[in-house]
Amino acid sequence: MTRIAIFVDVQNIYYTTRQVFGRQFNYRAFWQVASELGDIVLATAYAIDRGDSQQQKFQDALRHIGFDVKLKPYIQRGDGSAKGDWDVGITIDALLCAEAVDRVILLSGDGDFDLLLHTLRERYQVYSYLFSVPGLTAHSLIASADEWVSIDDSLLQ
């Protein structure tokens, strides 16, 4: 059976679905779609930990679905700006599992991942699916994916 690894950029998916659709992403519906593509051997959701109870409930729900949830602290800088992304962590984890999977599913619209998808295909022969919000996804990322799945009503709550 085809082995699949899933990598979710939680902040990107949250903000892009909220901005375009005014709704939340349906992780259960996504899991059903992903499981039809093969055997999910790894599923990681990367999130920022702000320590509030609503986020903790959401993270518990992701775990219940089957995701491993990795958290990074939210950093508020003295100048008012904030830092909190998982780009390097997602990239490293995807490259580390590349030899053990046949396909990777990335949920993000962040163009920084275009080189990752290109490398997975060219160096490891890993087929990539990209799930992201139309209009808020870097064109270079879509071009780097083997298959792009535009998030629509079927994947929203």
Backbone as JSON, one array per atom type, in Angstrom:
{
  "sequence": "MTRIAIFVDVQNIYYTTRQVFGRQFNYRAFWQVASELGDIVLATAYAIDRGDSQQQKFQDALRHIGFDVKLKPYIQRGDGSAKGDWDVGITIDALLCAEAVDRVILLSGDGDFDLLLHTLRERYQVYSYLFSVPGLTAHSLIASADEWVSIDDSLLQ",
  "N": [[0.85, -1.19, 0.0], [0.41, 2.29, -0.59], [2.47, 4.53, 1.1], [1.97, 7.3, 3.18], [2.89, 10.56, 4.27], [1.89, 13.28, 6.25], [1.95, 16.78, 6.51], [1.15, 19.58, 8.28], [0.79, 22.98, 8.18], [-0.39, 24.63, 10.51], [-1.02, 27.32, 11.33], [-0.95, 28.74, 8.9], [-3.01, 27.48, 7.42], [-5.2, 27.99, 9.08], [-5.4, 30.86, 9.11], [-5.62, 31.48, 6.34], [-7.92, 30.09, 5.46], [-9.8, 31.29, 7.06], [-9.59, 33.96, 6.2], [-10.34, 33.87, 3.44], [-12.7, 32.3, 3.3], [-14.07, 32.7, 5.67], [-14.43, 30.69, 7.45], [-13.66, 27.6, 9.22], [-11.07, 25.15, 8.72], [-11.78, 21.76, 8.01], [-10.56, 19.24, 9.63], [-11.19, 16.56, 10.06], [-12.68, 15.83, 7.77], [-10.66, 16.25, 5.91], [-8.83, 14.25, 6.74], [-10.21, 11.96, 6.02], [-10.22, 12.18, 3.2], [-7.45, 12.11, 2.74], [-6.81, 9.56, 3.71], [-7.89, 7.94, 1.8], [-6.06, 8.05, -0.17], [-3.96, 6.45, 0.47], [-1.95, 4.64, 2.91], [-1.71, 6.24, 5.89], [1.15, 6.94, 7.41], [2.48, 8.75, 8.91], [1.59, 11.72, 10.46], [1.66, 15.01, 11.02], [0.92, 17.93, 12.77], [1.76, 21.24, 12.89], [1.97, 23.75, 15.18], [1.49, 26.92, 16.86], [1.98, 27.69, 20.21], [0.03, 29.39, 22.3], [-0.95, 29.09, 24.72], [-3.66, 29.19, 25.44], [-6.93, 27.99, 26.42], [-8.81, 27.32, 24.41], [-7.22, 26.83, 22.15], [-5.83, 24.62, 23.14], [-7.88, 22.72, 23.33], [-8.46, 22.45, 20.61], [-6.0, 21.41, 19.72], [-6.03, 18.98, 21.11], [-8.19, 17.81, 19.8], [-7.09, 17.48, 17.24], [-5.12, 15.57, 17.86], [-6.77, 13.45, 18.58], [-7.91, 12.81, 16.12], [-5.69, 11.77, 14.83], [-3.31, 13.02, 14.43], [0.06, 13.9, 15.23], [0.94, 16.45, 17.31], [2.97, 19.19, 17.11], [4.38, 21.73, 18.99], [5.32, 25.14, 19.18], [6.56, 27.86, 21.03], [4.79, 30.97, 21.12], [6.23, 33.99, 20.25], [6.51, 37.19, 21.34], [7.9, 40.1, 20.32], [9.88, 42.85, 21.59], [9.45, 45.11, 20.04], [6.87, 44.91, 19.24], [6.32, 43.25, 17.12], [5.76, 39.83, 16.05], [6.82, 36.4, 16.34], [6.65, 33.2, 15.02], [6.78, 30.49, 13.46], [6.91, 27.42, 11.61], [8.44, 26.65, 9.45], [11.13, 25.68, 8.99], [11.2, 23.44, 10.69], [9.12, 21.81, 9.61], [10.19, 21.33, 7.08], [12.61, 19.96, 7.67], [11.58, 17.65, 8.99], [10.04, 16.53, 6.9], [12.03, 15.92, 5.0], [13.53, 14.08, 6.48], [11.83, 11.89, 6.63], [11.53, 11.12, 4.04], [12.64, 8.88, 2.67], [11.15, 6.83, 3.63], [8.55, 6.97, 2.81], [6.02, 7.12, 0.22], [4.45, 9.14, -0.71], [3.82, 12.59, 0.0], [1.81, 14.8, 1.8], [1.19, 18.13, 1.91], [-0.08, 20.76, 3.77], [-0.4, 23.93, 3.24], [0.08, 27.3, 2.15], [2.36, 28.58, 1.8], [4.99, 29.9, 0.06], [7.63, 29.37, 0.67], [7.94, 26.67, 0.85], [8.28, 25.61, -1.68], [10.78, 24.73, -2.68], [11.21, 22.54, -1.02], [9.18, 20.68, -1.87], [9.98, 20.32, -4.5], [12.53, 19.17, -4.08], [11.83, 16.81, -2.71], [10.58, 15.39, -4.78], [12.56, 15.29, -6.87], [14.93, 14.3, -5.67], [14.16, 12.19, -3.98], [12.07, 10.87, -5.18], [9.47, 11.18, -4.27], [6.07, 11.63, -4.37], [4.06, 14.52, -4.36], [1.3, 16.06, -2.75], [-0.46, 19.04, -2.56], [-2.42, 20.86, -0.44], [-4.28, 23.71, -0.29], [-5.38, 27.15, 0.06], [-7.06, 28.74, -2.54], [-5.88, 31.63, -4.26], [-4.46, 32.56, -2.09], [-2.15, 31.2, -2.14], [1.18, 30.61, -2.92], [2.29, 30.88, -6.24], [4.6, 29.6, -7.09], [4.75, 27.49, -5.31], [2.49, 25.94, -5.92], [3.26, 25.18, -8.49], [5.41, 23.56, -7.87], [4.34, 21.34, -6.68], [3.2, 17.98, -7.21], [0.53, 17.48, -7.39], [-2.15, 19.67, -6.95], [-4.55, 20.48, -4.58], [-7.26, 22.35, -4.29], [-8.54, 24.0, -1.56], [-11.86, 23.81, -0.66], [-15.46, 24.12, -0.14], [-15.99, 21.46, 0.64], [-14.01, 20.81, 2.4], [-14.28, 22.38, 4.6], [-15.61, 23.65, 7.71]],
  "CA": [[0.0, 0.0, 0.0], [1.13, 3.56, -0.66], [2.74, 5.13, 2.41], [1.78, 8.75, 3.12], [3.21, 11.43, 5.41], [1.14, 14.53, 6.19], [2.55, 17.9, 7.23], [0.16, 20.66, 8.32], [1.16, 24.3, 8.66], [-1.68, 24.98, 11.12], [-1.3, 28.76, 11.32], [-1.24, 29.14, 7.53], [-4.34, 26.99, 7.05], [-6.2, 28.71, 9.89], [-5.58, 32.24, 8.67], [-6.05, 31.59, 4.94], [-9.34, 29.68, 5.32], [-10.61, 32.33, 7.71], [-9.6, 35.16, 5.37], [-11.05, 33.69, 2.17], [-14.03, 31.68, 3.45], [-14.7, 33.04, 6.94], [-14.75, 29.41, 8.09], [-12.52, 26.82, 9.67], [-10.72, 23.94, 7.99], [-12.33, 20.55, 8.61], [-9.49, 18.25, 9.66], [-11.77, 15.21, 9.93], [-12.97, 15.62, 6.35], [-9.36, 16.11, 5.25], [-8.26, 12.94, 7.08], [-10.92, 10.98, 5.2], [-9.69, 12.32, 1.85], [-6.06, 11.65, 2.75], [-6.75, 8.11, 3.93], [-8.26, 7.29, 0.54], [-4.89, 8.11, -1.06], [-3.0, 5.44, 0.9], [-1.8, 4.37, 4.33], [-1.09, 7.36, 6.57], [2.14, 6.42, 8.35], [2.95, 9.88, 9.7], [0.76, 12.92, 10.28], [2.1, 15.98, 12.02], [0.37, 19.27, 12.7], [2.71, 22.17, 13.5], [1.18, 24.88, 15.66], [2.08, 27.86, 17.81], [1.35, 27.55, 21.52], [-0.21, 30.65, 23.02], [-1.34, 28.7, 26.07], [-5.06, 29.38, 25.81], [-7.69, 26.75, 26.52], [-9.44, 27.0, 23.12], [-6.19, 26.2, 21.33], [-5.53, 23.3, 23.7], [-8.98, 21.84, 22.9], [-8.24, 22.2, 19.18], [-4.85, 20.51, 19.62], [-6.49, 17.66, 21.55], [-9.02, 17.27, 18.71], [-6.16, 17.01, 16.2], [-4.54, 14.31, 18.34], [-7.82, 12.42, 18.52], [-8.05, 12.43, 14.71], [-4.54, 10.94, 14.47], [-2.13, 13.86, 14.23], [1.02, 14.27, 16.25], [0.93, 17.92, 17.33], [4.21, 19.8, 17.57], [4.12, 23.1, 19.39], [6.43, 26.08, 19.35], [6.0, 29.01, 21.75], [4.54, 32.25, 20.46], [7.21, 34.96, 20.74], [6.17, 38.59, 21.12], [9.12, 40.9, 20.44], [9.75, 44.15, 22.25], [8.98, 46.14, 19.1], [5.47, 44.65, 18.91], [6.2, 42.2, 16.11], [5.66, 38.49, 16.61], [7.52, 35.35, 15.61], [6.1, 31.89, 15.33], [6.5, 29.66, 12.3], [7.48, 26.08, 11.63], [8.95, 26.32, 8.12], [12.34, 24.85, 9.05], [10.82, 22.17, 11.3], [8.36, 21.02, 8.63], [11.13, 20.93, 6.03], [13.51, 18.92, 8.19], [10.82, 16.42, 9.21], [9.68, 15.96, 5.6], [13.23, 15.33, 4.4], [13.94, 12.92, 7.27], [10.95, 10.74, 6.39], [11.38, 10.95, 2.59], [12.99, 7.54, 2.2], [10.22, 5.86, 4.21], [7.19, 7.19, 2.3], [5.84, 7.24, -1.23], [3.77, 10.41, -0.97], [3.74, 13.59, 1.05], [0.73, 15.78, 1.68], [1.51, 19.37, 2.59], [-1.16, 21.74, 3.89], [0.16, 25.26, 3.42], [0.17, 28.09, 0.94], [3.61, 29.32, 1.96], [5.92, 29.66, -1.04], [8.93, 28.88, 1.16], [7.99, 25.21, 0.73], [8.42, 25.15, -3.06], [12.03, 23.99, -2.79], [10.99, 21.25, -0.35], [8.42, 19.77, -2.74], [10.86, 20.02, -5.63], [13.57, 18.25, -3.6], [11.21, 15.5, -2.44], [10.34, 14.72, -6.06], [13.78, 15.07, -7.65], [15.96, 13.52, -4.97], [13.62, 11.01, -3.3], [10.97, 10.34, -5.96], [8.26, 11.25, -3.45], [4.98, 12.35, -5.01], [3.51, 15.47, -3.39], [-0.01, 16.7, -2.84], [-0.54, 20.31, -1.86], [-3.76, 21.34, -0.12], [-4.15, 25.1, 0.12], [-6.47, 28.06, -0.28], [-6.83, 29.48, -3.79], [-5.72, 33.08, -4.11], [-3.51, 32.85, -1.02], [-1.1, 30.2, -2.26], [2.24, 31.04, -3.83], [2.28, 30.18, -7.53], [5.77, 28.72, -7.14], [4.43, 26.3, -4.52], [1.58, 25.13, -6.74], [4.05, 24.63, -9.59], [6.33, 22.55, -7.34], [3.58, 20.16, -6.24], [2.74, 17.08, -8.27], [-0.92, 17.64, -7.48], [-2.67, 20.71, -6.07], [-5.95, 20.35, -4.21], [-7.77, 23.63, -3.83], [-9.46, 23.86, -0.45], [-13.19, 24.34, -0.98], [-16.5, 23.84, 0.87], [-15.95, 20.08, 1.12], [-12.99, 20.69, 3.43], [-14.51, 23.44, 5.57], [-16.67, 23.43, 8.69]],
  "C": [[0.89, 1.25, 0.0], [1.25, 4.19, 0.72], [2.73, 6.66, 2.29], [2.22, 9.41, 4.41], [2.49, 12.76, 5.19], [1.83, 15.57, 7.05], [1.6, 19.09, 7.13], [0.76, 21.91, 8.94], [-0.12, 24.92, 9.23], [-1.99, 26.46, 11.03], [-1.68, 29.22, 9.91], [-2.65, 28.72, 7.13], [-5.43, 27.73, 7.82], [-6.47, 30.1, 9.32], [-6.07, 32.35, 7.23], [-7.5, 31.14, 4.76], [-10.26, 30.72, 5.97], [-10.72, 33.57, 6.83], [-10.47, 35.0, 4.13], [-12.5, 33.22, 2.37], [-14.77, 32.12, 4.71], [-15.09, 31.8, 7.72], [-13.47, 28.69, 8.48], [-12.31, 25.6, 8.78], [-11.26, 22.74, 8.75], [-11.28, 19.44, 8.54], [-10.01, 16.82, 9.57], [-12.08, 14.88, 8.47], [-11.67, 15.45, 5.57], [-8.78, 14.73, 5.5], [-8.91, 11.85, 6.23], [-10.39, 11.01, 3.76], [-8.27, 11.75, 1.77], [-5.97, 10.14, 2.88], [-7.16, 7.32, 2.69], [-7.09, 7.27, -0.44], [-3.83, 7.06, -0.7], [-2.99, 5.28, 2.4], [-1.05, 5.53, 4.98], [-0.15, 6.81, 7.65], [2.69, 7.5, 9.27], [2.05, 11.07, 9.4], [1.1, 13.88, 11.41], [1.47, 17.34, 11.73], [1.29, 20.18, 13.51], [1.97, 23.44, 13.88], [2.0, 25.74, 16.61], [1.28, 27.78, 19.1], [1.25, 28.91, 22.19], [-0.73, 30.37, 24.43], [-2.8, 28.89, 26.42], [-5.85, 28.08, 25.68], [-8.37, 26.36, 25.2], [-8.43, 26.31, 22.19], [-5.86, 24.81, 21.83], [-6.62, 22.29, 23.33], [-8.82, 21.47, 21.43], [-7.09, 21.21, 18.99], [-5.21, 19.1, 20.06], [-7.36, 17.01, 20.47], [-8.14, 16.75, 17.57], [-5.52, 15.68, 16.61], [-5.53, 13.17, 18.24], [-8.01, 11.92, 17.08], [-6.9, 11.52, 14.29], [-3.26, 11.71, 14.25], [-1.24, 13.87, 15.47], [1.07, 15.79, 16.18], [2.25, 18.4, 17.91], [3.93, 21.27, 17.82], [5.42, 23.89, 19.54], [5.83, 27.29, 20.06], [5.84, 30.24, 20.85], [5.5, 33.27, 21.08], [6.76, 36.37, 20.34], [7.44, 39.4, 21.35], [8.83, 42.24, 21.09], [9.21, 45.24, 21.34], [7.53, 45.92, 18.66], [5.28, 43.58, 17.86], [6.18, 40.83, 16.79], [6.4, 37.5, 15.72], [6.88, 34.02, 15.99], [5.8, 31.12, 14.06], [7.32, 28.38, 12.38], [8.13, 25.7, 10.31], [10.16, 25.38, 8.16], [12.0, 23.48, 9.64], [10.07, 21.26, 10.35], [9.31, 20.48, 7.56], [12.04, 19.8, 6.5], [12.76, 17.6, 8.37], [10.44, 15.74, 7.89], [10.88, 15.29, 4.94], [13.68, 14.08, 5.16], [13.07, 11.69, 7.0], [10.88, 10.36, 4.91], [11.67, 9.55, 2.09], [12.02, 6.48, 2.68], [8.79, 6.0, 3.69], [7.2, 7.29, 0.78], [5.25, 8.59, -1.62], [3.8, 11.29, 0.26], [2.56, 14.48, 0.75], [1.13, 16.97, 2.53], [0.28, 20.25, 2.6], [-0.53, 23.07, 4.23], [0.1, 25.99, 2.08], [1.47, 28.87, 0.87], [4.61, 28.93, 0.87], [7.3, 29.2, -0.61], [9.06, 27.37, 1.0], [8.16, 24.71, -0.71], [9.69, 24.32, -3.27], [11.92, 22.61, -2.12], [10.28, 20.28, -1.27], [9.25, 19.37, -3.95], [11.92, 18.98, -5.23], [13.0, 16.87, -3.31], [11.0, 14.71, -3.73], [11.66, 14.34, -6.75], [14.78, 14.15, -6.95], [15.44, 12.2, -4.41], [12.49, 10.32, -4.06], [9.68, 10.22, -5.15], [7.26, 12.15, -4.15], [4.35, 13.29, -3.97], [2.13, 15.97, -3.77], [0.07, 17.99, -2.03], [-2.0, 20.66, -1.67], [-3.6, 22.76, 0.37], [-5.33, 25.92, -0.4], [-6.15, 28.81, -1.56], [-6.75, 30.98, -3.52], [-4.74, 33.47, -3.03], [-2.4, 31.8, -0.99], [-0.08, 30.69, -3.28], [2.21, 30.21, -5.1], [3.45, 29.22, -7.65], [5.53, 27.43, -6.37], [3.51, 25.37, -5.31], [2.35, 24.45, -7.86], [4.99, 23.52, -9.12], [5.63, 21.27, -6.92], [3.24, 19.28, -7.44], [1.24, 17.23, -8.48], [-1.36, 18.7, -6.48], [-4.15, 20.46, -5.85], [-6.37, 21.68, -3.59], [-8.78, 23.4, -2.71], [-10.78, 24.55, -0.84], [-14.17, 23.93, 0.11], [-16.42, 22.43, 1.44], [-14.93, 19.87, 2.24], [-13.1, 21.79, 4.49], [-15.63, 23.06, 6.52], [-17.7, 24.54, 8.57]]
}
